[in-house]
Amino acid sequence: MAGSKSTDPMIAALLRERAGYIQSNKTDRADQVTAELKRRGYTDDDEADNAPKGRHAPTMRTAAAEVVELPDEPEPELKAEFATAPEPEKRGPGRPRKQDNNEG
């Protein structure tokens, strides 16, 4: 393979992959991609000019959160009628079993 001016699509893909790892602070993965680039004959002599044009890793947008402090309010007192749950009603034994008409 030629040096850093390669038009190999695999080199371009590896450069994009490495840029994404660098942007995500995954330096161990970026180092692995760099090793693969070197194995394929790519050199970092003039990396700024060799970066693939028109393609880049998407930027991440995050929502800004605003912290709002709530005023300290006393807990409301529970009314006596709602303080404890009422006991459930006792149920009967249920339906009687069917009698077998074939006795005997």
C-alpha positions in Angstrom: 0.0 0.0 0.0 1.1 3.5 -0.6 1.8 6.0 2.2 -0.4 8.7 3.7 -1.9 9.9 0.4 -3.8 6.6 -0.1 -7.3 6.7 -1.6 -8.1 3.3 -0.2 -11.6 3.3 1.1 -10.6 1.0 4.1 -8.0 3.6 5.2 -10.7 6.4 5.0 -13.1 4.2 7.0 -10.4 3.5 9.6 -9.6 7.2 9.9 -13.3 8.0 10.5 -13.5 5.2 13.1 -10.4 6.5 14.9 -11.8 10.0 14.9 -15.0 8.8 16.5 -13.1 6.9 19.2 -10.9 10.0 19.9 -14.1 12.2 20.1 -15.6 9.7 22.6 -12.4 9.6 24.7 -11.9 5.8 23.9 -8.1 6.1 23.5 -7.5 2.3 23.8 -9.8 1.7 20.8 -8.2 4.6 18.9 -4.8 3.1 19.5 -6.0 -0.3 18.1 -7.3 1.5 15.0 -4.0 3.4 14.7 -2.1 0.0 14.8 -4.3 -1.3 12.0 -3.7 1.8 9.9 0.1 1.3 10.3 -0.3 -2.4 9.4 -2.0 -1.3 6.2 0.8 1.1 5.4 -0.7 4.4 6.5 1.5 7.0 8.0 0.5 10.1 10.0 2.8 12.5 8.2 0.2 15.1 7.3 -2.9 13.9 9.0 -4.8 17.2 8.7 -4.7 17.0 4.9 -5.4 13.3 4.8 -8.6 13.3 6.8 -11.6 12.2 4.8 -13.5 15.3 3.5 -17.2 15.6 3.9 -17.7 12.9 6.4 -17.3 13.2 10.2 -18.6 11.7 13.3 -21.8 13.3 14.5 -21.6 15.7 17.3 -23.4 14.8 20.5 -26.0 17.2 21.9 -27.0 17.0 25.4 -29.9 18.7 27.2 -28.9 21.2 29.9 -30.6 20.6 33.2 -31.5 23.5 35.5 -31.4 22.8 39.2 -34.4 24.3 41.0 -34.4 24.4 44.8 -37.8 23.9 46.4 -38.7 25.8 49.6 -38.7 23.8 52.8 -42.3 23.2 53.8 -43.5 21.2 56.7 -45.1 17.8 55.9 -48.9 17.9 56.0 -50.5 16.1 58.9 -52.6 13.1 58.1 -56.2 13.2 59.2 -57.1 10.4 61.6 -59.6 8.8 59.2 -56.9 8.3 56.6 -54.0 7.5 58.9 -54.6 3.8 58.8 -56.3 1.6 56.2 -59.5 0.0 57.2 -59.5 -3.8 57.7 -60.9 -5.7 54.8 -64.4 -7.3 55.2 -64.3 -11.0 56.1 -65.7 -13.1 53.4 -67.7 -16.3 53.8 -66.4 -19.7 52.9 -67.5 -19.4 49.3 -69.9 -21.4 47.2 -70.9 -24.8 48.4 -69.5 -27.8 46.4 -71.9 -29.5 43.9 -73.5 -32.5 45.3 -73.0 -35.7 43.3 -76.5 -37.0 42.4 -75.2 -40.5 41.8 -75.0 -41.7 45.3 -74.9 -45.4 45.7 
